[in-house]
Amino acid sequence: MPKVTLEMPPVAKCSVDSCAYNVSQKCHAKAITVGDGQSPGCDTFFTANAHSREKQRIAGVGACKVSGCRFNDDFECNAGAIEVGRTGSDVRCLSFSPRQTP
């Protein structure tokens, strides 16, 4: 199968142990999507009885739909790395930072 290699900011840490992609506080999805336009939630999060078998791959941020984040450039994240965790009951990009308005 052909593979596509892209440069993406890595998910440096994910503290949401219940996510199916989380193994030892690392996200092992190929890529995650952040946001719904307003909220910087992790759209890739889901729970399952079994966790990812892939233990070597580290997820990157494939897309960010939160245009109000200062790291968002044309719906792609340009942060050096991000962290994902819980804010209350929500699973969010903890690296979200509001865009400065002039």
DSSP file (Angstrom, degrees, kcal/mol; ACC not computed):
  #  RESIDUE AA STRUCTURE BP1 BP2  ACC     N-H-->O    O-->H-N    N-H-->O    O-->H-N    TCO  KAPPA ALPHA  PHI   PSI    X-CA   Y-CA   Z-CA
    1    1 A M              0   0    0      0, 0.0     2,-0.1     0, 0.0     0, 0.0   0.000 360.0 360.0 360.0 132.2    0.0    0.0    0.0
    2    2 A P        -     0   0    0      0, 0.0     2,-0.4     0, 0.0     0, 0.0  -0.404 360.0-150.0 -65.9 144.9    1.4    3.5   -0.9
    3    3 A K        -     0   0    0     -2,-0.1     2,-0.5     2,-0.0     0, 0.0  -0.928   4.2-142.7-120.5 144.7    2.0    5.7    2.2
    4    4 A V        -     0   0    0     -2,-0.4     2,-0.5     2,-0.0     0, 0.0  -0.897  11.7-157.5-104.7 131.2    1.9    9.4    2.4
    5    5 A T        +     0   0    0     -2,-0.5     2,-0.3     2,-0.0    -2,-0.0  -0.950  17.9 172.5-112.3 124.3    4.5   11.2    4.6
    6    6 A L        -     0   0    0     -2,-0.5     2,-0.7     2,-0.0    -2,-0.0  -0.925  35.2-118.7-127.4 151.6    3.6   14.6    5.9
    7    7 A E        +     0   0    0     -2,-0.3    -2,-0.0    53,-0.0    53,-0.0  -0.834  47.2 159.8 -88.9 120.8    5.2   17.0    8.3
    8    8 A M        -     0   0    0     -2,-0.7    54,-0.1    72,-0.1    70,-0.1  -0.976  48.2 -97.3-138.0 150.1    2.8   17.6   11.2
    9    9 A P        -     0   0    0      0, 0.0    52,-2.1     0, 0.0    72,-0.2  -0.506  50.0-121.7 -62.7 134.3    3.1   18.8   14.8
   10   10 A P  B     -A   60   0A   0      0, 0.0    72,-2.3     0, 0.0     2,-1.1  -0.408  11.0-117.7 -77.2 155.3    3.3   15.7   17.0
   11   11 A V  E     -d   82   0B   0     48,-2.7    16,-0.5    70,-0.2    48,-0.2  -0.827  34.2-171.9 -85.5  99.5    0.9   15.0   19.8
   12   12 A A  E     +     0   0B   0     70,-2.1     2,-0.3    -2,-1.1    71,-0.2   0.817  63.5   2.4 -68.9 -32.3    3.6   15.1   22.5
   13   13 A K  E     -d   83   0B   0     69,-0.9    71,-2.6    -3,-0.1     2,-0.4  -0.983  53.3-169.2-156.2 142.2    1.3   13.8   25.3
   14   14 A C  E     -d   84   0B   0     11,-2.1    71,-0.2    -2,-0.3     9,-0.0  -0.958   1.1-175.3-133.4 117.5   -2.3   12.6   25.7
   15   15 A S        +     0   0    0     69,-2.3     2,-1.3    -2,-0.4    70,-0.2   0.264  56.3 105.8 -94.5  12.0   -3.5   12.2   29.3
   16   16 A V    >   +     0   0    0     68,-0.3     3,-1.9     1,-0.2     6,-0.2  -0.680  45.3 178.4 -93.6  83.5   -6.9   10.7   28.2
   17   17 A D  T 3  S+     0   0    0     -2,-1.3    -1,-0.2     1,-0.3     5,-0.1   0.717  71.9  65.2 -61.1 -23.5   -6.3    7.1   29.1
   18   18 A S  T 3  S+     0   0    0     -3,-0.1    30,-0.6    29,-0.1    -1,-0.3   0.589  76.7 107.3 -78.6  -8.9   -9.7    6.0   28.0
   19   19 A C  B X  S-G   47   0C   0     -3,-1.9     3,-1.4    28,-0.2    28,-0.2  -0.470  74.3-132.0 -71.3 139.5   -9.1    6.9   24.3
   20   20 A A  T 3  S+     0   0    0     26,-3.2    32,-3.0     1,-0.3    -1,-0.1   0.752 107.2  51.5 -62.6 -24.8   -8.7    3.8   22.1
   21   21 A Y  T 3  S+     0   0    0     25,-0.3     7,-2.1    30,-0.2     2,-0.5   0.550  89.1 100.7 -88.3  -7.9   -5.5    5.4   20.6
   22   22 A N  E <   +H   27   0D   0     -3,-1.4     2,-0.4    -6,-0.2     5,-0.2  -0.681  38.7 164.8 -88.3 124.0   -3.9    6.1   23.9
   23   23 A V  E >  S-H   26   0D   0      3,-2.2     3,-1.0    -2,-0.5    -9,-0.1  -0.965  77.1 -15.1-134.0 118.6   -1.2    3.8   25.2
   24   24 A S  T 3  S-     0   0    0     -2,-0.4     3,-0.1     1,-0.2    -1,-0.1   0.884 126.9 -55.0  55.9  43.6    1.0    5.0   28.0
   25   25 A Q  T 3  S+     0   0    0      1,-0.2   -11,-2.1   -12,-0.1     2,-0.4   0.698 115.3 113.2  65.0  22.6   -0.1    8.6   27.6
   26   26 A K  E <   -H   23   0D   0     -3,-1.0    -3,-2.2   -13,-0.2     2,-0.5  -0.968  65.8-129.5-121.6 141.5    0.9    8.7   23.9
   27   27 A C  E     -H   22   0D   0    -16,-0.5    32,-2.4    -2,-0.4    -5,-0.2  -0.790  20.5-176.3 -91.0 127.9   -1.5    9.0   21.0
   28   28 A H        +     0   0    0     -7,-2.1    29,-0.2    -2,-0.5    26,-0.1   0.115  40.4 120.2-114.4  20.1   -0.9    6.3   18.4
   29   29 A A  S    S-     0   0    0      1,-0.1     3,-0.1    -8,-0.1    31,-0.1  -0.423  73.7-119.4 -70.4 159.4   -3.4    7.4   15.7
   30   30 A K  S    S-     0   0    0      1,-0.3    30,-0.8    29,-0.2     2,-0.3   0.926  90.3 -17.9 -65.4 -42.5   -1.9    8.2   12.4
   31   31 A A  E     -b   60   0A   0     28,-0.2    -1,-0.3    30,-0.1     2,-0.3  -0.978  65.4-140.6-158.4 153.8   -3.2   11.8   12.7
   32   32 A I  E     -b   61   0A   0     28,-2.6    30,-2.2    -2,-0.3    31,-1.3  -0.818   9.3-138.8-116.3 160.9   -5.8   13.6   14.8
   33   33 A T  E     -b   63   0A   0     -2,-0.3    10,-2.1    29,-0.2    11,-0.7  -0.970  18.2-153.2-116.0 134.6   -8.3   16.4   14.0
   34   34 A V  E     -bC  64  42A   0     29,-2.4    31,-3.3    -2,-0.4    32,-0.3  -0.911  44.5  -0.2-111.1 132.9   -8.8   19.2   16.4
   35   35 A G        -     0   0    0      6,-3.6     8,-0.1    -2,-0.5    31,-0.1   0.167  48.9-120.4  92.5 164.0  -11.9   21.3   16.8
   36   36 A D  S    S-     0   0    0      3,-1.2    -1,-0.1    29,-0.1    30,-0.1   0.073  75.4 -79.5-127.7  17.5  -15.4   21.9   15.6
   37   37 A G  S    S+     0   0    0      2,-0.3    31,-0.4    -3,-0.1    30,-0.4  -0.175 126.6  27.8 108.2 -38.6  -14.9   25.5   14.6
   38   38 A Q  S    S+     0   0    0      1,-0.2    -1,-0.1    28,-0.1    28,-0.1   0.720 111.7  58.1-117.6 -49.6  -15.2   27.0   18.1
   39   39 A S  S    S-     0   0    0      1,-0.1    -3,-1.2    26,-0.0     2,-1.1  -0.720  71.2-137.6 -94.3 134.2  -14.1   24.4   20.6
   40   40 A P        +     0   0    0      0, 0.0    53,-3.4     0, 0.0    56,-0.1  -0.196  49.9 150.9 -84.0  47.4  -10.6   22.8   20.5
   41   41 A G  B     -E   92   0B   0     -2,-1.1    -6,-3.6    51,-0.3     2,-1.0  -0.352  56.5-108.1 -73.3 157.3  -11.9   19.3   21.2
   42   42 A C  B >   -C   34   0A   0     49,-1.9     3,-1.1    -8,-0.2    -8,-0.2  -0.787  30.3-169.5 -86.3 104.7  -10.1   16.2   19.9
   43   43 A D  T 3  S+     0   0    0    -10,-2.1    -1,-0.2    -2,-1.0    -9,-0.2   0.629  82.1  61.5 -70.7 -13.2  -12.4   15.0   17.2
   44   44 A T  T 3  S+     0   0    0    -11,-0.7    -1,-0.2    -3,-0.1   -23,-0.1   0.630  78.2 114.5 -88.5 -15.2  -10.4   11.8   16.9
   45   45 A F    <   +     0   0    0     -3,-1.1     2,-0.3    46,-0.1   -26,-0.1  -0.304  33.3 147.4 -59.3 132.2  -11.1   10.7   20.5
   46   46 A F        -     0   0    0      2,-0.0   -26,-3.2    -2,-0.0   -25,-0.3  -0.951  38.5-123.5-157.6 156.3  -13.3    7.6   21.1
   47   47 A T  B     +G   19   0C   0     -2,-0.3     2,-0.3   -28,-0.2   -28,-0.2  -0.720  31.2 164.5-100.6 151.7  -13.4    4.9   23.6
   48   48 A A        -     0   0    0    -30,-0.6    -2,-0.0    -2,-0.3     0, 0.0  -0.974  46.8-114.5-157.2 157.1  -13.1    1.1   23.0
   49   49 A N  S    S+     0   0    0     -2,-0.3     2,-0.3     2,-0.0    -1,-0.1   0.901 104.3  48.7 -62.7 -40.9  -12.5   -2.0   25.0
   50   50 A A  S    S-     0   0    0     -3,-0.1     2,-0.2     1,-0.0     3,-0.1  -0.757  80.3-140.2-100.7 147.5   -9.1   -2.6   23.2
   51   51 A H        -     0   0    0     -2,-0.3   -30,-0.2     1,-0.2   -31,-0.1  -0.630  43.4 -67.1-100.0 165.0   -6.5    0.1   22.7
   52   52 A S        -     0   0    0    -32,-3.0    -1,-0.2    -2,-0.2   -23,-0.0  -0.135  32.5-150.3 -50.1 137.3   -4.4    0.6   19.6
   53   53 A R  S    S+     0   0    0     -3,-0.1     2,-0.5   -25,-0.0    -1,-0.1   0.730  75.1  95.3 -79.8 -23.1   -2.0   -2.2   18.8
   54   54 A E        +     0   0    0      1,-0.2    -2,-0.1   -26,-0.1   -31,-0.0  -0.570  43.3 163.4 -72.1 118.1    0.4    0.3   17.1
   55   55 A K        +     0   0    0     -2,-0.5    -1,-0.2     3,-0.0   -32,-0.1   0.549  64.8  54.9-113.8 -12.1    2.9    1.3   19.8
   56   56 A Q  S    S+     0   0    0    -28,-0.1     2,-0.1     2,-0.0    -2,-0.1   0.849  86.0  85.5 -91.2 -38.3    5.7    2.9   17.7
   57   57 A R        -     0   0    0    -29,-0.2     2,-0.5     1,-0.0   -27,-0.0  -0.393  62.0-154.3 -70.3 139.5    3.8    5.6   15.7
   58   58 A I        -     0   0    0     -2,-0.1   -30,-0.2   -30,-0.1   -46,-0.1  -0.965  24.0-116.3-112.6 130.7    3.2    9.0   17.3
   59   59 A A        -     0   0    0    -32,-2.4   -48,-2.7    -2,-0.5     2,-0.3  -0.238  24.7-156.9 -66.4 150.8    0.2   10.9   16.1
   60   60 A G  E     -Ab  10  31A   0    -30,-0.8   -28,-2.6   -50,-0.3     2,-0.9  -0.784  30.6 -99.9-116.4 167.4    0.4   14.2   14.4
   61   61 A V  E     + b   0  32A   0    -52,-2.1    16,-0.3    -2,-0.3   -28,-0.2  -0.802  39.3 178.2 -90.6 106.2   -2.2   17.0   14.1
   62   62 A G  E     +     0   0A   0    -30,-2.2     2,-0.3    -2,-0.9   -29,-0.2   0.843  64.5   1.2 -78.0 -35.5   -3.6   16.5   10.6
   63   63 A A  E     - b   0  33A   0    -31,-1.3   -29,-2.4    13,-0.1     2,-0.4  -0.994  53.2-159.4-153.4 149.3   -6.2   19.3   10.7
   64   64 A C  E     - b   0  34A   0     11,-2.2   -29,-0.2    -2,-0.3   -28,-0.0  -0.978   4.0-175.6-132.5 120.5   -7.4   22.0   13.0
   65   65 A K        +     0   0    0    -31,-3.3     2,-1.2    -2,-0.4   -30,-0.2   0.336  57.7 101.5 -96.4   6.4  -10.8   23.5   12.5
   66   66 A V    >   +     0   0    0    -32,-0.3     3,-1.9     1,-0.2     6,-0.2  -0.717  45.7 179.9 -94.7  89.9  -10.5   26.2   15.3
   67   67 A S  T 3  S+     0   0    0     -2,-1.2    -1,-0.2   -30,-0.4     5,-0.1   0.697  75.6  67.3 -65.2 -17.9   -9.7   29.3   13.2
   68   68 A G  T 3  S+     0   0    0    -31,-0.4    31,-3.2    -3,-0.1     2,-0.4   0.384  78.3 101.1 -83.2   4.3   -9.6   31.3   16.4
   69   69 A C  B X  S-I   98   0E   0     -3,-1.9     3,-1.6    29,-0.3    27,-0.1  -0.735  73.0-137.3 -90.2 137.6   -6.4   29.5   17.6
   70   70 A R  T 3  S+     0   0    0     27,-3.3    -1,-0.1    -2,-0.4    26,-0.1   0.705 104.4  56.9 -66.6 -18.6   -3.1   31.4   17.1
   71   71 A F  T 3  S+     0   0    0     26,-0.4     7,-2.4    24,-0.1     2,-0.5   0.515  83.9 103.4 -88.3  -5.5   -1.5   28.2   15.9
   72   72 A N  E <   +J   77   0F   0     -3,-1.6     2,-0.4     5,-0.2     5,-0.2  -0.676  42.4 172.6 -83.8 123.2   -4.0   27.7   13.1
   73   73 A D  E >  S-J   76   0F   0      3,-2.9     3,-0.8    -2,-0.5    -9,-0.1  -0.922  76.8 -23.8-130.9 105.8   -2.8   28.6    9.7
   74   74 A D  T 3  S-     0   0    0     -2,-0.4     3,-0.1     1,-0.2    -1,-0.1   0.896 125.9 -52.6  58.4  42.7   -5.1   27.7    6.8
   75   75 A F  T 3  S+     0   0    0      1,-0.2   -11,-2.2   -12,-0.1     2,-0.4   0.667 119.3 107.3  67.5  20.8   -6.8   25.0    9.0
   76   76 A E  E <  S-J   73   0F   0     -3,-0.8    -3,-2.9   -13,-0.2     2,-0.3  -0.974  72.3-117.0-125.9 144.6   -3.5   23.3    9.8
   77   77 A C  E     -J   72   0F   0     -2,-0.4    -5,-0.2   -16,-0.3   -16,-0.1  -0.609  24.7-178.7 -81.3 133.6   -1.7   23.5   13.2
   78   78 A N        +     0   0    0     -7,-2.4    -1,-0.1    -2,-0.3    -6,-0.1   0.116  40.3 123.4-118.7  21.8    1.7   25.2   13.2
   79   79 A A  S    S-     0   0    0     -8,-0.2     3,-0.1     1,-0.1    -2,-0.0  -0.411  72.3-119.3 -71.3 158.1    2.6   24.6   16.9
   80   80 A G  S    S-     0   0    0      1,-0.3     2,-0.3   -71,-0.1    -1,-0.1   0.864  88.0 -26.5 -66.2 -35.9    5.8   22.8   17.6
   81   81 A A        -     0   0    0    -72,-0.2     2,-0.3    14,-0.0    -1,-0.3  -0.939  66.5-140.1-167.1 162.4    3.8   20.0   19.4
   82   82 A I  E     -d   11   0B   0    -72,-2.3   -70,-2.1    -2,-0.3   -69,-0.9  -0.881   3.2-142.0-129.9 165.3    0.5   19.8   21.2
   83   83 A E  E     -d   13   0B   0     -2,-0.3    11,-2.5   -71,-0.2    12,-0.8  -0.970  11.7-155.5-123.5 144.5   -0.9   18.1   24.3
   84   84 A V  E     +dF  14  93B   0    -71,-2.6   -69,-2.3    -2,-0.4     2,-0.3  -0.950  30.6 131.4-118.8 139.4   -4.4   16.6   24.6
   85   85 A G  E     - F   0  92B   0      7,-2.3     7,-3.2    -2,-0.4     2,-0.3  -0.938  52.1 -65.1-165.8-174.1   -6.2   16.1   27.9
   86   86 A R  E     - F   0  91B   0     -2,-0.3     2,-0.5     5,-0.2     5,-0.2  -0.697  24.9-172.7 -92.2 139.5   -9.4   16.7   29.8
   87   87 A T  E >  S- F   0  90B   0      3,-2.6     3,-1.8    -2,-0.3     2,-0.4  -0.921  78.3 -48.2-122.8 101.0  -11.0   20.0   30.6
   88   88 A G  T 3  S-     0   0    0     -2,-0.5    -2,-0.0     1,-0.3     0, 0.0  -0.609 123.0 -25.7  66.3-125.3  -13.8   19.0   32.9
   89   89 A S  T 3  S+     0   0    0     -2,-0.4     2,-0.3    -3,-0.1    -1,-0.3   0.447 120.7  97.5 -96.8  -1.1  -15.6   16.2   30.9
   90   90 A D  E <   - F   0  87B   0     -3,-1.8    -3,-2.6   -49,-0.0     2,-0.6  -0.638  69.5-135.5 -91.1 145.6  -14.3   17.4   27.5
   91   91 A V  E     + F   0  86B   0     -2,-0.3   -49,-1.9    -5,-0.2     2,-0.3  -0.898  42.2 168.9 -97.5 118.8  -11.3   16.0   25.7
   92   92 A R  E     -EF  41  85B   0     -7,-3.2    -7,-2.3    -2,-0.6     2,-0.8  -0.853  47.6-101.7-133.7 160.4   -9.4   19.1   24.3
   93   93 A C  E >   - F   0  84B   0    -53,-3.4     3,-1.2    -2,-0.3    -9,-0.3  -0.773  32.9-163.5 -76.3 111.0   -6.2   20.3   22.7
   94   94 A L  T 3  S+     0   0    0    -11,-2.5   -10,-0.2    -2,-0.8    -1,-0.2   0.595  83.3  66.6 -76.7  -9.9   -4.5   21.8   25.8
   95   95 A S  T 3  S+     0   0    0    -12,-0.8    -1,-0.2     2,-0.0   -24,-0.1   0.462  71.4 129.2 -88.8  -2.2   -2.1   23.8   23.6
   96   96 A F    <   +     0   0    0     -3,-1.2   -27,-0.0   -56,-0.1    -4,-0.0  -0.267  33.3 179.8 -53.8 134.9   -5.0   25.9   22.3
   97   97 A S        -     0   0    0      3,-0.0   -27,-3.3     0, 0.0   -26,-0.4  -0.972  30.6-112.9-141.0 124.1   -4.2   29.6   22.5
   98   98 A P  B     -I   69   0E   0      0, 0.0   -29,-0.3     0, 0.0     2,-0.2  -0.233  35.3-107.3 -59.9 142.8   -6.6   32.3   21.3
   99   99 A R        -     0   0    0    -31,-3.2     2,-0.3     1,-0.1   -30,-0.0  -0.488  35.3-117.2 -66.7 135.4   -5.6   34.3   18.3
  100  100 A Q        -     0   0    0     -2,-0.2    -1,-0.1    -3,-0.1   -31,-0.0  -0.595  24.4-143.7 -75.6 132.4   -4.6   37.9   19.3
  101  101 A T              0   0    0     -2,-0.3    -1,-0.0     1,-0.1     0, 0.0  -0.822 360.0 360.0 -98.6 138.3   -6.8   40.6   17.7
  102  102 A P              0   0    0      0, 0.0    -1,-0.1     0, 0.0    -2,-0.0   0.496 360.0 360.0 -67.7 360.0   -5.1   43.8   16.6
